[in-house]
Amino acid sequence: MSFNHICIIVSDLDRSLPFYQDLLGFKNVIAESTEPGIWFDSSTLDDILGVKNAATRIVVVADDDGAALELQQAANPLSTKAPDEYLRYGKTGVKELAIDVADIDDLFQRVKAAGHELQTDYIWSPYAGTRSFLFYDPDGALIQAMEVSEERFPRK
């Protein structure tokens, strides 16, 4: 089994897409407005989203290594921002998207300059050979940036 993608429900795709593309470097690989569309017939989309006449917009972005994110904003039912307490540690479910970065200091400064919320206002080391910080996407989803020493943890 291998990783395929992660779906992130967003409240405003036009706001979230630049965050994932411009700030984090994911490339746009496929975009579809589903009303329903190419991926789903209307009855399947209704079943997936749990309402009649479901409608959603999906954009899939990927990094240079092929890791893919499905960004989805539904029009019916309307995607709304989850309360922050549901997005934080202490609640069940996937709580963070962890990304490898080559220059964590640069990303940290760009995240701060763009005005995105940080969980901590500093970079820390979870274990030897790593540096990390946590921040939030426009809807409050937690993202962990990790810089991993090539000497300590060689890549394939």
DSSP file with accessible surface (Angstrom, degrees, kcal/mol):
  #  RESIDUE AA STRUCTURE BP1 BP2  ACC     N-H-->O    O-->H-N    N-H-->O    O-->H-N    TCO  KAPPA ALPHA  PHI   PSI    X-CA   Y-CA   Z-CA
    1    1 A M              0   0  241      0, 0.0     2,-0.3     0, 0.0     0, 0.0   0.000 360.0 360.0 360.0 144.5    0.0    0.0    0.0
    2    2 A S        -     0   0  106      0, 0.0     2,-0.1     0, 0.0     0, 0.0  -0.916 360.0 -88.3-135.3 161.4    1.2    3.5   -0.7
    3    3 A F        +     0   0  123     -2,-0.3     3,-0.1     1,-0.1    65,-0.0  -0.439  39.0 174.3 -66.7 135.9    0.1    7.0    0.1
    4    4 A N        -     0   0  123      1,-0.3    64,-0.5    -2,-0.1     2,-0.3   0.781  51.5 -50.4-107.6 -63.2   -2.3    8.6   -2.4
    5    5 A H  E     -a   68   0A  75     62,-0.1     2,-0.4    57,-0.0    -1,-0.3  -0.984  37.2-121.6-165.8 169.3   -3.5   11.9   -1.1
    6    6 A I  E     -a   69   0A  59     62,-1.5    64,-3.4    -2,-0.3     2,-0.5  -0.978  23.7-141.2-120.4 134.9   -5.0   13.9    1.8
    7    7 A C  E     -a   70   0A  56     -2,-0.4     2,-0.5    62,-0.2    64,-0.2  -0.855  15.0-170.2 -97.1 129.7   -8.3   15.8    1.4
    8    8 A I  E     -a   71   0A  22     62,-3.4    64,-2.2    -2,-0.5     2,-0.5  -0.980  14.5-144.7-119.8 116.7   -8.5   19.1    3.2
    9    9 A I  E     -a   72   0A  93     -2,-0.5     2,-0.3    62,-0.2    64,-0.2  -0.710  23.6-170.1 -80.5 128.9  -12.0   20.7    3.3
   10   10 A V        -     0   0    1     62,-2.8    64,-0.3    -2,-0.5     3,-0.3  -0.875  28.7-143.7-121.4 152.7  -11.7   24.5    3.0
   11   11 A S  S    S+     0   0   31     -2,-0.3     2,-0.3     1,-0.3    68,-0.1   0.706  97.5  24.0 -86.6 -20.9  -14.2   27.3    3.4
   12   12 A D    >>  -     0   0   62      1,-0.1     4,-2.4    60,-0.1     3,-0.8  -0.786  62.6-173.1-147.6  97.2  -12.8   29.4    0.6
   13   13 A L  H 3> S+     0   0    0     -2,-0.3     4,-2.9    -3,-0.3    -1,-0.1   0.871  87.4  58.0 -61.8 -37.0  -10.8   27.6   -2.1
   14   14 A D  H 34 S+     0   0  106      1,-0.2    -1,-0.3     2,-0.2    -2,-0.0   0.809 112.6  41.4 -66.3 -25.9   -9.7   30.9   -3.8
   15   15 A R  H <> S+     0   0  109     -3,-0.8     4,-0.8     2,-0.1    -2,-0.2   0.853 118.3  45.5 -84.0 -39.8   -8.1   32.0   -0.5
   16   16 A S  H  X S+     0   0    0     -4,-2.4     4,-2.2     1,-0.2     5,-0.3   0.838  99.8  67.3 -76.3 -34.4   -6.6   28.5    0.4
   17   17 A L  H  X S+     0   0   22     -4,-2.9     4,-2.8     1,-0.2     5,-0.3   0.933 100.8  47.5 -58.0 -47.2   -5.2   27.7   -3.0
   18   18 A P  H  >>S+     0   0   53      0, 0.0     4,-1.9     0, 0.0     5,-1.4   0.873 108.9  57.2 -62.6 -32.2   -2.5   30.5   -3.0
   19   19 A F  I  X>S+     0   0    8     -4,-0.8     5,-1.5     3,-0.2     4,-0.5   0.957 114.4  36.4 -59.6 -50.0   -1.5   29.4    0.6
   20   20 A Y  I  <5S+     0   0    1     -4,-2.2     6,-2.4     3,-0.2    -1,-0.2   0.851 128.0  35.9 -75.3 -32.7   -0.8   25.8   -0.6
   21   21 A Q  I  X5S+     0   0   48     -4,-2.8     4,-0.9    -5,-0.3    -2,-0.2   0.955 127.0  29.4 -84.2 -56.0    0.7   26.8   -3.9
   22   22 A D  I  <5S+     0   0  125     -4,-1.9    -3,-0.2    -5,-0.3    -2,-0.1   0.917 130.5  32.7 -77.3 -43.8    2.6   30.0   -3.4
   23   23 A L  I  <<S+     0   0   19     -5,-1.4    -3,-0.2    -4,-0.5    -4,-0.1   0.926 132.3  28.4 -80.2 -45.3    3.6   29.7    0.3
   24   24 A L  T  4<S-     0   0   27     -5,-1.5    -3,-0.2    -6,-0.2    -2,-0.2   0.588 101.2-123.1 -97.9 -11.4    4.1   25.9    0.5
   25   25 A G     <  +     0   0   28     -4,-0.9     2,-0.2     1,-0.3    -4,-0.2   0.627  51.8 153.5  85.4  14.1    5.0   25.1   -3.1
   26   26 A F        -     0   0   13     -6,-2.4     2,-0.3    37,-0.1    37,-0.3  -0.573  37.9-134.5 -74.0 139.9    2.4   22.6   -4.1
   27   27 A K  E     -B   62   0A 103     35,-4.2    35,-2.7    -2,-0.2     2,-0.6  -0.735  16.4-112.3 -97.3 146.3    1.8   22.7   -7.9
   28   28 A N  E     +B   61   0A  78     -2,-0.3    33,-0.2    33,-0.2     3,-0.1  -0.627  43.5 164.0 -75.7 116.4   -1.7   22.6   -9.4
   29   29 A V  E     +     0   0A  87     31,-2.0     2,-0.3    -2,-0.6    32,-0.2   0.679  64.3   3.7-108.2 -26.3   -2.0   19.3  -11.2
   30   30 A I  E     -B   60   0A  79     30,-1.7    30,-2.8     2,-0.0     2,-0.4  -0.942  59.4-171.8-159.2 136.3   -5.7   19.0  -11.8
   31   31 A A  E     +B   59   0A  62     -2,-0.3     2,-0.3    28,-0.2    28,-0.2  -0.995   8.9 172.4-131.8 139.5   -8.7   21.2  -11.1
   32   32 A E  E     -B   58   0A  18     26,-2.8    26,-2.5    -2,-0.4     2,-0.7  -0.969  26.9-148.8-148.2 130.6  -12.4   20.5  -11.5
   33   33 A S  E     -B   57   0A  70     -2,-0.3     2,-0.6    24,-0.2    24,-0.2  -0.911  27.5-154.2 -90.7 118.9  -15.5   22.3  -10.6
   34   34 A T  E     +B   56   0A   4     22,-2.0    22,-1.7    -2,-0.7     3,-0.1  -0.870  34.9 156.7-102.1 120.2  -17.9   19.5   -9.8
   35   35 A E  S    S-     0   0  129     -2,-0.6     2,-0.2    20,-0.2    -1,-0.1   0.256 110.3 -49.5-129.9  23.4  -21.6   20.2  -10.3
   36   36 A P  S    S+     0   0   43      0, 0.0    -1,-0.2     0, 0.0     6,-0.1   0.627 108.1 165.1 -66.3 171.4  -21.4   17.1  -10.4
   37   37 A G        -     0   0   26      3,-0.2     3,-0.1    -2,-0.2    -3,-0.1  -0.238  47.3 -39.3-133.6-142.4  -18.6   16.7  -12.9
   38   38 A I  S    S+     0   0  153      1,-0.2     3,-0.1    -5,-0.2    -4,-0.1   0.862 126.4  46.5 -66.3 -38.5  -16.0   14.3  -14.4
   39   39 A W  S    S+     0   0   93      1,-0.1     2,-0.4     2,-0.0    -1,-0.2   0.819 117.3  30.1 -78.6 -32.4  -15.2   12.5  -11.2
   40   40 A F        -     0   0   46     -3,-0.1    -3,-0.2     4,-0.0    -1,-0.1  -0.985  66.4-136.9-132.2 139.5  -18.6   11.8   -9.8
   41   41 A D     >  -     0   0   94     -2,-0.4     4,-2.5    -5,-0.1     5,-0.3  -0.473  44.7 -99.9 -80.6 167.8  -22.1   11.2  -11.2
   42   42 A S  H  > S+     0   0   68      1,-0.2     4,-2.5     2,-0.2    12,-0.3   0.887 120.8  49.3 -61.9 -39.8  -24.8   13.1   -9.3
   43   43 A S  H  > S+     0   0   66      2,-0.2     4,-2.1     1,-0.2    -1,-0.2   0.904 112.5  48.0 -70.2 -35.9  -26.0   10.1   -7.2
   44   44 A T  H  > S+     0   0   56      2,-0.2     4,-2.8     1,-0.2    -2,-0.2   0.937 112.7  48.2 -67.4 -43.6  -22.5    9.2   -6.1
   45   45 A L  H  X S+     0   0    1     -4,-2.5     4,-2.7     1,-0.2     5,-0.3   0.917 110.4  52.3 -63.8 -39.7  -21.7   12.8   -5.2
   46   46 A D  H  X>S+     0   0   17     -4,-2.5     4,-1.5    -5,-0.3     5,-1.0   0.924 111.8  46.7 -59.5 -42.7  -25.0   13.0   -3.3
   47   47 A D  H  <5S+     0   0  131     -4,-2.1    -2,-0.2     2,-0.2    -1,-0.2   0.916 113.0  48.7 -65.5 -43.5  -24.0    9.8   -1.4
   48   48 A I  H  <5S+     0   0   96     -4,-2.8    -2,-0.2     1,-0.2    -1,-0.2   0.931 121.1  34.4 -64.4 -45.1  -20.5   11.1   -0.6
   49   49 A L  H  <5S-     0   0   40     -4,-2.7    -1,-0.2     2,-0.2    -2,-0.2   0.576 105.5-126.7 -91.3  -8.8  -21.6   14.5    0.7
   50   50 A G  T  <5S+     0   0   63     -4,-1.5     2,-0.3    -5,-0.3    -3,-0.2   0.725  73.1  90.8  76.6  22.6  -24.8   13.2    2.2
   51   51 A V  S > <S-     0   0   47     -5,-1.0     3,-0.7    -6,-0.3     2,-0.2  -0.976  78.1-103.2-143.0 157.4  -27.3   15.6    0.6
   52   52 A K  T 3  S+     0   0  161     -2,-0.3    -9,-0.1     1,-0.2   -10,-0.0  -0.572 105.5  17.8 -76.1 146.0  -29.4   15.8   -2.6
   53   53 A N  T 3  S-     0   0  133     -2,-0.2    -1,-0.2     1,-0.1   -10,-0.1   0.872  88.2-171.9  59.8  41.0  -28.1   18.0   -5.3
   54   54 A A    <   -     0   0    4     -3,-0.7     2,-0.3   -12,-0.3    -8,-0.2  -0.281   6.7-176.1 -62.5 148.0  -24.6   18.0   -3.9
   55   55 A A  E     + C   0  76A  24     21,-2.1    20,-2.3   -10,-0.1    21,-2.1  -0.979   7.5 163.3-148.9 135.0  -22.1   20.3   -5.5
   56   56 A T  E     -BC  34  74A   6    -22,-1.7   -22,-2.0    -2,-0.3     2,-0.4  -0.981  29.1-136.5-149.1 157.4  -18.4   20.8   -4.7
   57   57 A R  E     -BC  33  73A  74     16,-2.3    16,-2.4    -2,-0.3     2,-0.4  -0.979  24.4-170.1-116.4 131.9  -15.2   22.2   -6.2
   58   58 A I  E     -BC  32  72A   0    -26,-2.5   -26,-2.8    -2,-0.4     2,-0.4  -0.977  11.6-178.9-126.6 134.2  -12.0   20.2   -6.0
   59   59 A V  E     -BC  31  71A   2     12,-2.6    12,-3.2    -2,-0.4     2,-0.5  -0.998  13.2-156.0-128.9 126.9   -8.5   21.2   -6.8
   60   60 A V  E     -BC  30  70A  22    -30,-2.8   -31,-2.0    -2,-0.4   -30,-1.7  -0.909  14.2-177.8-103.7 127.8   -5.7   18.7   -6.4
   61   61 A V  E     -BC  28  69A   0      8,-2.6     8,-3.1    -2,-0.5     2,-0.3  -0.888   2.8-168.7-121.0 152.9   -2.2   20.0   -5.9
   62   62 A A  E     -BC  27  68A  11    -35,-2.7   -35,-4.2    -2,-0.3     6,-0.2  -0.980  17.6-125.8-140.5 154.1    1.1   18.1   -5.6
   63   63 A D    >   -     0   0   51      4,-2.0     3,-1.8    -2,-0.3   -37,-0.1  -0.300  46.9 -88.1 -87.0-179.3    4.7   18.7   -4.6
   64   64 A D  T 3  S+     0   0  135      1,-0.3    -1,-0.1   -39,-0.2   -38,-0.0   0.735 129.0  53.4 -64.2 -21.4    7.7   17.9   -6.7
   65   65 A D  T 3  S-     0   0  155      2,-0.1    -1,-0.3     0, 0.0     3,-0.1   0.448 121.5-105.1 -91.3  -2.6    7.8   14.4   -5.2
   66   66 A G    <   +     0   0   51     -3,-1.8     2,-0.3     1,-0.3    -2,-0.1   0.455  66.3 150.9  96.1  -0.7    4.1   13.7   -6.0
   67   67 A A        -     0   0   35    -62,-0.0    -4,-2.0     1,-0.0     2,-0.4  -0.528  35.4-151.8 -64.4 126.9    2.6   14.0   -2.6
   68   68 A A  E     -aC   5  62A  14    -64,-0.5   -62,-1.5    -2,-0.3     2,-0.4  -0.840  20.2-165.3-114.7 143.6   -0.9   15.2   -3.3
   69   69 A L  E     -aC   6  61A   4     -8,-3.1    -8,-2.6    -2,-0.4     2,-0.7  -0.983  12.2-149.4-120.3 132.3   -3.5   17.3   -1.5
   70   70 A E  E     -aC   7  60A  25    -64,-3.4   -62,-3.4    -2,-0.4     2,-0.5  -0.918  12.9-163.3 -99.4 113.3   -7.1   17.5   -2.5
   71   71 A L  E     -aC   8  59A   0    -12,-3.2   -12,-2.6    -2,-0.7     2,-0.4  -0.884  14.4-176.8 -97.5 125.5   -8.5   20.9   -1.6
   72   72 A Q  E     -aC   9  58A  15    -64,-2.2   -62,-2.8    -2,-0.5     2,-0.5  -0.988  20.1-178.9-133.4 130.8  -12.3   20.8   -1.6
   73   73 A Q  E     - C   0  57A  47    -16,-2.4   -16,-2.3    -2,-0.4     2,-0.3  -0.975  19.6-151.6-126.0 114.5  -14.9   23.5   -1.1
   74   74 A A  E   > - C   0  56A   6     -2,-0.5     5,-2.1   -64,-0.3   -18,-0.3  -0.653  16.2-169.5 -87.4 142.0  -18.5   22.3   -1.2
   75   75 A A  E   5S+D   78   0B  72    -20,-2.3     3,-0.4     1,-0.3   -19,-0.2   0.717  80.0  56.3 -93.4 -31.4  -21.4   24.6   -2.3
   76   76 A N  E   5S+ C   0  55A  61    -21,-2.1   -21,-2.1     1,-0.5    -1,-0.3  -0.868 119.1  22.1-145.4 108.4  -24.0   22.0   -1.2
   77   77 A P  T   5S-     0   0   50      0, 0.0    -1,-0.5     0, 0.0     2,-0.1   0.577 112.6-121.6 -74.6 149.6  -23.7   21.3    1.7
   78   78 A L  B   5 -D   75   0B 116     -3,-0.4     2,-0.4    -2,-0.1    -3,-0.2  -0.368  18.7-126.2 -64.1 127.2  -21.8   24.6    2.2
   79   79 A S      < -     0   0   16     -5,-2.1     2,-0.3   -69,-0.1    -1,-0.1  -0.642  35.1-178.8 -73.0 126.1  -18.2   24.1    3.6
   80   80 A T        -     0   0  106     -2,-0.4     2,-0.2   -68,-0.0   -68,-0.1  -0.917  35.3 -90.0-125.4 155.7  -17.8   26.1    6.7
   81   81 A K        -     0   0   89     -2,-0.3     3,-0.1     1,-0.1    59,-0.1  -0.413  42.0-125.6 -65.6 130.7  -14.8   26.6    9.0
   82   82 A A        -     0   0   39     57,-0.2     5,-0.1    -2,-0.2    -1,-0.1  -0.479  37.0 -92.0 -70.6 147.2  -14.6   24.0   11.8
   83   83 A P    >>  -     0   0   57      0, 0.0     3,-1.9     0, 0.0     4,-0.6  -0.355  36.5-118.0 -58.5 140.7  -14.4   25.5   15.3
   84   84 A D  H >> S+     0   0   66      1,-0.3     3,-1.6     2,-0.2     4,-0.7   0.851 111.6  63.1 -51.3 -39.0  -10.7   25.8   16.3
   85   85 A E  H 34 S+     0   0  112      1,-0.3     3,-0.3     2,-0.2    -1,-0.3   0.778 100.2  53.9 -63.5 -22.3  -11.1   23.4   19.2
   86   86 A Y  H <4 S+     0   0  132     -3,-1.9    -1,-0.3     1,-0.2    -2,-0.2   0.677 108.0  50.8 -80.2 -17.9  -12.0   20.6   16.8
   87   87 A L  H << S+     0   0   38     -3,-1.6    55,-0.4    -4,-0.6    -2,-0.2   0.475  98.9  82.0 -96.1  -6.1   -8.8   21.3   14.8
   88   88 A R  S >< S-     0   0   45     -4,-0.7     3,-1.0    -3,-0.3     8,-0.1  -0.487  92.2 -78.4 -98.9 169.5   -6.4   21.1   17.8
   89   89 A Y  T 3  S+     0   0  113      1,-0.2    -1,-0.2    -2,-0.2     3,-0.1  -0.243 109.2  55.2 -60.0 151.4   -4.7   18.3   19.7
   90   90 A G  T 3  S+     0   0   83      1,-0.4     2,-0.3    -3,-0.1    -1,-0.2   0.261  91.0  87.1 103.5 -12.3   -7.0   16.6   22.1
   91   91 A K  S <  S-     0   0  105     -3,-1.0    -1,-0.4     2,-0.1    -5,-0.0  -0.894  83.2-106.0-114.4 150.6   -9.7   15.7   19.6
   92   92 A T  S    S+     0   0  137     -2,-0.3     2,-0.1    -3,-0.1    -1,-0.1  -0.230  74.5  56.0 -71.8 164.1   -9.7   12.6   17.5
   93   93 A G  S    S-     0   0   61     -6,-0.0     2,-0.3     2,-0.0    -2,-0.1  -0.382 100.6 -33.2 106.4 175.1   -8.9   12.6   13.8
   94   94 A V        +     0   0  127      1,-0.1     3,-0.1    -2,-0.1    -2,-0.0  -0.542  57.2 179.1 -68.5 127.2   -6.0   13.8   11.6
   95   95 A K        +     0   0   39     -2,-0.3    47,-0.5     1,-0.2     2,-0.3   0.583  53.3  24.3-111.9 -16.8   -4.6   16.8   13.4
   96   96 A E        -     0   0   60     45,-0.1     2,-0.6    -8,-0.1    -1,-0.2  -0.998  53.0-142.2-151.3 151.9   -1.7   18.0   11.3
   97   97 A L  E     -e  143   0C  23     45,-2.0    47,-2.7    -2,-0.3     2,-0.5  -0.972  27.9-156.7-106.5 116.4   -0.2   17.9    7.9
   98   98 A A  E     -e  144   0C  59     -2,-0.6     2,-0.4    45,-0.2    47,-0.2  -0.870  11.2-172.6-100.7 130.5    3.6   17.5    8.2
   99   99 A I  E     -e  145   0C  20     45,-3.0    47,-2.7    -2,-0.5     2,-0.4  -0.944  21.8-127.8-124.1 141.9    5.8   18.7    5.4
  100  100 A D  E     -e  146   0C 100     -2,-0.4     2,-0.3    45,-0.2    47,-0.2  -0.740  29.7-173.3 -82.4 135.8    9.5   18.4    4.7
  101  101 A V        -     0   0   30     45,-2.8    47,-0.4    -2,-0.4     3,-0.3  -0.971  26.1-149.4-130.1 148.4   11.3   21.7    4.0
  102  102 A A  S    S+     0   0   99     -2,-0.3     2,-0.4     1,-0.3    -1,-0.1   0.814  95.7  29.8 -82.8 -32.7   14.9   22.4    2.9
  103  103 A D     >  +     0   0   84      1,-0.1     4,-2.0     2,-0.0    -1,-0.3  -0.805  63.1 175.0-132.5  89.2   15.1   25.8    4.5
  104  104 A I  H  > S+     0   0    0     -2,-0.4     4,-2.8    -3,-0.3     5,-0.2   0.842  80.0  58.7 -67.0 -31.8   12.9   26.1    7.6
  105  105 A D  H  > S+     0   0   73      2,-0.2     4,-2.2     1,-0.2    -1,-0.2   0.924 107.1  47.9 -64.0 -41.1   14.2   29.5    8.5
  106  106 A D  H  > S+     0   0   75      2,-0.2     4,-2.4     1,-0.2    -2,-0.2   0.941 113.8  45.8 -63.8 -47.9   13.0   30.9    5.2
  107  107 A L  H  X S+     0   0    4     -4,-2.0     4,-2.9     1,-0.2     5,-0.3   0.922 110.6  54.3 -63.0 -41.9    9.6   29.3    5.4
  108  108 A F  H  X S+     0   0   11     -4,-2.8     4,-2.4     1,-0.2    -1,-0.2   0.935 110.9  45.5 -57.0 -46.4    9.2   30.5    9.0
  109  109 A Q  H  X S+     0   0  110     -4,-2.2     4,-2.9     1,-0.2    -1,-0.2   0.899 113.4  49.5 -65.9 -39.0    9.9   34.1    8.0
  110  110 A R  H  X S+     0   0   95     -4,-2.4     4,-2.0     2,-0.2    -2,-0.2   0.899 110.7  49.8 -67.9 -39.1    7.6   33.8    5.0
  111  111 A V  H  <>S+     0   0    0     -4,-2.9     5,-1.9     2,-0.2     4,-0.4   0.941 114.9  44.8 -62.6 -46.4    4.8   32.4    7.2
  112  112 A K  H ><5S+     0   0   94     -4,-2.4     3,-1.4    -5,-0.3    -2,-0.2   0.934 112.6  50.7 -62.7 -46.4    5.3   35.2    9.7
  113  113 A A  H 3<5S+     0   0   92     -4,-2.9    -1,-0.2     1,-0.3    -2,-0.2   0.839 107.4  54.1 -62.8 -32.5    5.5   37.9    7.0
  114  114 A A  T 3<5S-     0   0   59     -4,-2.0    -1,-0.3    -5,-0.2    -2,-0.2   0.557 115.1-118.6 -79.2  -8.1    2.2   36.6    5.4
  115  115 A G  T < 5 +     0   0   65     -3,-1.4    -3,-0.2    -4,-0.4     2,-0.2   0.659  56.6 156.7  82.7  17.4    0.5   37.0    8.7
  116  116 A H      < -     0   0   48     -5,-1.9    -1,-0.2     1,-0.1     2,-0.2  -0.507  49.4-101.5 -77.2 146.3   -0.4   33.3    9.2
  117  117 A E        -     0   0  110     19,-0.2    19,-2.3    -2,-0.2     2,-0.3  -0.427  34.8-153.3 -69.7 134.8   -1.0   32.2   12.8
  118  118 A L  B     -F  135   0C  35     17,-0.2    17,-0.3    -2,-0.2     3,-0.1  -0.839  16.2-146.8-104.2 145.9    1.9   30.3   14.4
  119  119 A Q  S    S+     0   0   73     15,-2.6     2,-0.3    -2,-0.3    16,-0.2   0.870  95.0  13.9 -75.7 -39.4    1.4   27.8   17.2
  120  120 A T  S    S-     0   0   27     14,-0.9    -1,-0.3     2,-0.1    14,-0.1  -0.974  73.1-135.0-128.8 151.1    4.8   28.8   18.6
  121  121 A D  S    S+     0   0  119     -2,-0.3     2,-0.3    -3,-0.1    12,-0.0   0.026  84.9  55.6 -95.4  30.9    6.7   31.9   17.6
  122  122 A Y  S    S-     0   0  128     10,-0.0     2,-0.4   -14,-0.0    -2,-0.1  -0.969  82.9-109.0-152.1 163.8   10.0   30.0   17.4
  123  123 A I        -     0   0   37     -2,-0.3     2,-0.3    10,-0.1    10,-0.2  -0.812  40.1-176.7 -96.0 136.9   11.6   27.0   15.7
  124  124 A W  B     -G  132   0C  75      8,-2.9     8,-3.2    -2,-0.4    -4,-0.0  -0.815  26.9-116.5-130.8 170.8   12.2   24.0   17.9
  125  125 A S        -     0   0   70     -2,-0.3     6,-0.2     6,-0.2     3,-0.1  -0.928  15.5-171.6-115.2 108.5   13.9   20.6   17.6
  126  126 A P  S    S-     0   0   51      0, 0.0     2,-0.3     0, 0.0    -1,-0.1   0.854  78.3 -15.0 -65.8 -33.5   11.6   17.6   18.2
  127  127 A Y  S >  S-     0   0  118      3,-0.1     3,-1.5     0, 0.0     0, 0.0  -0.967  97.6 -57.9-161.7 164.6   14.6   15.2   18.2
  128  128 A A  T 3  S+     0   0   61     -2,-0.3     3,-0.1     1,-0.2    21,-0.0  -0.153 120.3  22.9 -52.6 135.1   18.3   15.3   17.1
  129  129 A G  T 3  S+     0   0   29      1,-0.2    20,-3.5    19,-0.1     2,-0.3   0.546 107.9  91.6  87.3   7.5   18.8   16.2   13.5
  130  130 A T  E <   - H   0 148C   4     -3,-1.5     2,-0.3    18,-0.2    -1,-0.2  -0.957  48.7-168.6-133.2 154.2   15.4   18.0   13.0
  131  131 A R  E     + H   0 147C  83     16,-2.1    16,-3.1    -2,-0.3     2,-0.3  -0.986  21.8 169.8-135.7 146.7   14.0   21.5   13.3
  132  132 A S  E     -GH 124 146C   0     -8,-3.2    -8,-2.9    -2,-0.3     2,-0.3  -0.979  20.5-176.3-153.5 157.3   10.3   22.2   13.3
  133  133 A F  E     - H   0 145C   0     12,-1.5    12,-2.7    -2,-0.3     2,-0.4  -0.966  20.0-135.5-152.5 158.4    7.5   24.7   13.8
  134  134 A L  E     + H   0 144C   6     -2,-0.3   -15,-2.6    10,-0.2   -14,-0.9  -0.931  28.2 160.3-116.7 140.2    3.7   24.6   13.6
  135  135 A F  E     -FH 118 143C   0      8,-2.5     8,-3.3    -2,-0.4     2,-0.4  -0.895  31.2-109.2-149.7 175.8    1.4   27.0   12.0
  136  136 A Y  E     - H   0 142C  13    -19,-2.3     6,-0.2    -2,-0.3   -19,-0.2  -0.886  17.0-131.7-119.4 143.4   -2.2   27.2   10.7
  137  137 A D    >   -     0   0    6      4,-2.6     3,-2.2    -2,-0.4   -20,-0.1  -0.206  51.6 -82.3 -76.9 177.9   -3.7   27.3    7.2
  138  138 A P  T 3  S+     0   0   29      0, 0.0    -1,-0.1     0, 0.0  -122,-0.0   0.751 132.9  45.8 -59.0 -21.4   -6.4   29.9    6.4
  139  139 A D  T 3  S-     0   0   10      2,-0.1   -57,-0.2  -130,-0.0  -130,-0.0   0.319 124.3 -98.7-102.1   6.5   -9.1   27.7    8.0
  140  140 A G    <   +     0   0    6     -3,-2.2     2,-0.2     1,-0.3   -53,-0.0   0.522  69.3 151.4  93.0   5.0   -7.1   26.8   11.1
  141  141 A A        -     0   0   26      1,-0.1    -4,-2.6    -5,-0.0     2,-0.3  -0.515  48.6-116.1 -70.0 138.2   -5.8   23.4   10.0
  142  142 A L  E     - H   0 136C   4    -47,-0.5   -45,-2.0   -55,-0.4     2,-0.4  -0.588  31.2-171.9 -83.5 132.4   -2.5   22.6   11.6
  143  143 A I  E     -eH  97 135C   1     -8,-3.3    -8,-2.5    -2,-0.3     2,-0.6  -0.984   8.7-156.3-124.8 132.2    0.7   22.3    9.5
  144  144 A Q  E     -eH  98 134C  23    -47,-2.7   -45,-3.0    -2,-0.4     2,-0.5  -0.949   6.1-155.3-109.1 122.1    4.0   21.1   10.8
  145  145 A A  E     -eH  99 133C   0    -12,-2.7   -12,-1.5    -2,-0.6     2,-0.4  -0.824  14.6-169.4 -92.4 133.2    7.1   22.2    8.9
  146  146 A M  E     -eH 100 132C  18    -47,-2.7   -45,-2.8    -2,-0.5     2,-0.6  -0.992  16.2-166.4-128.7 127.2   10.1   19.8    9.4
  147  147 A E  E     - H   0 131C  44    -16,-3.1   -16,-2.1    -2,-0.4     2,-0.5  -0.974  18.2-165.5-108.3 120.3   13.7   20.3    8.3
  148  148 A V  E     - H   0 130C  28     -2,-0.6   -18,-0.2   -47,-0.4     2,-0.2  -0.930  22.8-116.5-113.8 128.5   15.5   17.0    8.6
  149  149 A S     >  -     0   0   39    -20,-3.5     4,-2.7    -2,-0.5    -2,-0.0  -0.414  14.4-149.5 -63.2 125.2   19.3   16.7    8.5
  150  150 A E  T  4 S+     0   0  108      1,-0.2    -1,-0.2    -2,-0.2     5,-0.0   0.858  97.9  53.8 -64.1 -35.2   20.4   14.8    5.5
  151  151 A E  T  4 S+     0   0  180      1,-0.2    -1,-0.2     2,-0.1    -2,-0.1   0.899 115.1  38.9 -67.1 -39.4   23.5   13.5    7.4
  152  152 A R  T  4 S+     0   0  137      1,-0.3    -2,-0.2   -23,-0.1    -1,-0.2   0.870 133.0  22.9 -79.0 -38.0   21.3   12.2   10.3
  153  153 A F  S  < S-     0   0   67     -4,-2.7    -1,-0.3   -24,-0.1    -2,-0.1  -0.699  81.5-158.4-131.9  79.8   18.4   10.9    8.1
  154  154 A P        -     0   0   98      0, 0.0     2,-0.2     0, 0.0    -3,-0.1  -0.290  15.7-128.9 -60.8 140.8   19.6   10.1    4.6
  155  155 A R              0   0  125      1,-0.1    -5,-0.0    -5,-0.0     0, 0.0  -0.478 360.0 360.0 -82.9 162.1   16.9   10.0    1.9
  156  156 A K              0   0  259     -2,-0.2    -1,-0.1     0, 0.0     0, 0.0  -0.163 360.0 360.0 -62.7 360.0   16.6    7.1   -0.5
